[in-house]
Amino acid sequence: MTEDPMVAALLRERQSLVQSGLTDRVAQVDEQLKAHGHTPPADDKPAPAAKPSRATAPKGRQQKPAETT
């Protein structure tokens, strides 16, 4: 990794933008990385969506009853 906090922040932002598919913003962050003397990574493919950690809803929760007036 890098010891420059600005480069580290830009790399984190870039990773988030790649995940979101915002390629125009990725290009802007790449320009900033180059301005700080860092070569941007070449991996521009978003990661596959994460699967939910639970297959079923938590047990023991009940819907709040409708209020009648």
VOZATOR-119774 format. One line per 10 residues: number of its first residue (from 1); their letters; for each residue x, y, z of N, C-alpha, C, O. Coordinates in steps of 0.02 Angstrom, whole numbers, plus 50000, padded with zeros to 5 digits. Layout:
BEGIN
NUM) a) X,Y,Z,X,Y,Z,X,Y,Z,X,Y,Z  ...;
// end
This chain:
BEGIN
1) mtedpmvaal) 50042,49941,50000,50000,50000,50000,50044,50062,50000,50104,50056,49988  50016,50118,50012,50054,50181,50011,50051,50214,50079,50005,50203,50118  50101,50255,50092,50102,50291,50156,50072,50361,50149,50060,50394,50199  50061,50383,50087,50031,50449,50075,49956,50444,50089,49921,50407,50054  49930,50481,50139,49859,50475,50155,49813,50497,50098,49758,50470,50091  49834,50546,50058,49793,50569,50003,49786,50514,49950,49732,50502,49924  49842,50481,49933,49840,50427,49884,49797,50369,49911,49759,50340,49873  49804,50354,49974,49765,50300,50004,49690,50316,50000,49649,50273,49985  49672,50379,50014,49602,50399,50010,49577,50396,49938,49521,50374,49926  49617,50418,49891,49598,50416,49821,49588,50344,49798,49542,50329,49759;
11) lrerqslvqs) 49632,50299,49820,49625,50228,49801,49561,50198,49829,49527,50159,49795  49544,50216,49891,49481,50191,49921,49421,50219,49882,49373,50183,49867  49424,50284,49866,49369,50314,49828,49363,50282,49759,49308,50268,49736  49420,50269,49728,49420,50238,49661,49388,50169,49664,49348,50152,49620  49406,50130,49714,49377,50063,49721,49301,50066,49728,49266,50026,49698  49277,50113,49767,49205,50122,49776,49172,50142,49710,49118,50117,49694  49204,50186,49673,49176,50209,49610,49174,50152,49558,49127,50147,49519  49226,50111,49557,49227,50053,49512,49170,50007,49530,49135,49981,49485  49159,49994,49594,49104,49951,49617,49036,49979,49594,48991,49941,49576  49030,50045,49594,48967,50078,49575,48960,50085,49500,48906,50101,49475;
21) gltdrvaqvd) 49013,50073,49462,49010,50078,49390,49014,50149,49364,48994,50163,49307  49041,50196,49404,49046,50266,49384,49113,50279,49349,49159,50306,49379  49117,50258,49286,49181,50260,49251,49206,50331,49239,49267,50341,49238  49161,50379,49231,49184,50448,49221,49219,50474,49283,49269,50509,49278  49193,50458,49342,49224,50479,49404,49289,50441,49417,49336,50469,49445  49292,50378,49396,49354,50338,49403,49410,50373,49364,49466,50377,49388  49394,50398,49305,49444,50432,49264,49468,50496,49299,49528,50512,49296  49424,50531,49332,49443,50592,49369,49489,50574,49427,49538,50609,49440  49473,50521,49462,49515,50500,49519,49583,50477,49493,49634,50490,49524  49584,50443,49435,49647,50422,49405,49692,50482,49390,49752,50479,49400;
31) eqlkahghtp) 49662,50536,49366,49700,50597,49352,49732,50624,49417,49789,50645,49417  49694,50622,49471,49719,50646,49535,49775,50601,49561,49824,50625,49590  49767,50535,49551,49819,50489,49572,49884,50503,49534,49938,50503,49563  49878,50515,49468,49937,50531,49428,49969,50597,49452,50030,50602,49453  49928,50645,49470,49954,50709,49494,49992,50701,49560,50037,50740,49575  49976,50649,49597,50011,50635,49660,50067,50584,49650,50096,50559,49699  50083,50570,49587,50139,50526,49573,50125,50452,49581,50172,50413,49592  50063,50432,49577,50044,50362,49586,50012,50335,49523,49970,50369,49493  50031,50276,49501,50000,50245,49442,49935,50211,49463,49935,50170,49508  49880,50229,49430,49815,50198,49448,49815,50123,49432,49848,50102,49385;
41) paddkpapaa) 49780,50083,49472,49775,50012,49458,49739,49999,49392,49701,50042,49369  49751,49942,49362,49721,49926,49297,49656,49887,49303,49624,49874,49252  49636,49868,49363,49575,49828,49371,49513,49872,49375,49499,49902,49427  49477,49876,49320,49418,49919,49316,49353,49879,49314,49301,49907,49295  49355,49816,49332,49295,49775,49330,49262,49775,49398,49295,49758,49448  49198,49792,49401,49164,49789,49466,49159,49718,49491,49150,49671,49452  49164,49710,49555,49159,49644,49586,49086,49621,49583,49041,49663,49582  49074,49556,49582,49005,49533,49582,48970,49552,49647,49001,49560,49699  48905,49560,49642,48866,49580,49700,48871,49526,49754,48871,49467,49740  48876,49549,49816,48881,49502,49872,48814,49468,49884,48761,49499,49878;
51) kpsratapkg) 48818,49405,49902,48757,49368,49918,48735,49386,49988,48777,49400,50031  48670,49386,50001,48647,49401,50069,48674,49349,50118,48682,49290,50100  48688,49370,50178,48718,49326,50227,48667,49277,50257,48686,49226,50285  48603,49292,50250,48552,49249,50278,48503,49229,50223,48485,49270,50181  48483,49167,50224,48435,49142,50174,48364,49157,50196,48319,49164,50153  48352,49162,50261,48285,49175,50286,48287,49235,50333,48339,49254,50358  48229,49264,50343,48224,49321,50388,48233,49299,50460,48220,49241,50477  48256,49344,50503,48264,49326,50573,48197,49307,50604,48145,49336,50589  48198,49257,50648,48137,49234,50680,48121,49278,50741,48166,49310,50768  48059,49278,50760,48039,49313,50820,48017,49384,50809,47999,49420,50856;
61) rqqkpaett) 48017,49406,50747,47994,49474,50734,47923,49472,50709,47905,49430,50667  47882,49517,50736,47812,49519,50716,47796,49588,50689,47826,49638,50709  47749,49590,50644,47728,49653,50616,47687,49691,50667,47648,49661,50704  47696,49756,50670,47659,49797,50717,47586,49798,50696,47571,49810,50637  47540,49786,50743,47469,49786,50724,47446,49856,50702,47470,49906,50726  47400,49857,50655,47373,49920,50630,47333,49954,50685,47297,49922,50723  47340,50020,50689,47303,50057,50739,47233,50071,50715,47223,50089,50657  47185,50061,50758,47115,50076,50741,47090,50132,50785,47105,50134,50844  47053,50176,50755,47028,50233,50795,46954,50238,50792,46925,50282,50823;
// end
